[in-house]
């Protein structure tokens, strides 16, 4: 028993090859999508607009365009997903138990869904004004 405990204490968990998970692939996908959507967002909101900024009336008019609305909602979903996966990756580096990993995933899913829901609600309120 003592020998086995000593062996476990001597092992370096960081020296082991990390296993690839689907979350890493989603992190990469959302990162690339984020670059594209952020570029479109900056071009449309800061480089094309006279003076570089939109006032509230311009934002309302801009968001009423269905194509722009879809792009902005997609941007919201992608940035939220990327952020939640990033937080998960950082916290997972601390070596959580399987139970804690599951709880973390559930908590971050709830936070992500609430964030997107709030963003959608706020967009709806802005468009209706």
Secondary structure, 3 states (H helix, E strand, C coil): CHHHHHHHHHCCHHHCCCCCCHHHHHHHHHHHHHHHHHHHHHHHHHHCCCCCCCCHHHHHHHHCCHHHHHHHHHHHHHHHHHHHHHHHHHHHCCCCCHHHHHHHHHHHHHHHHHHHHHHHHHHHHHHHC
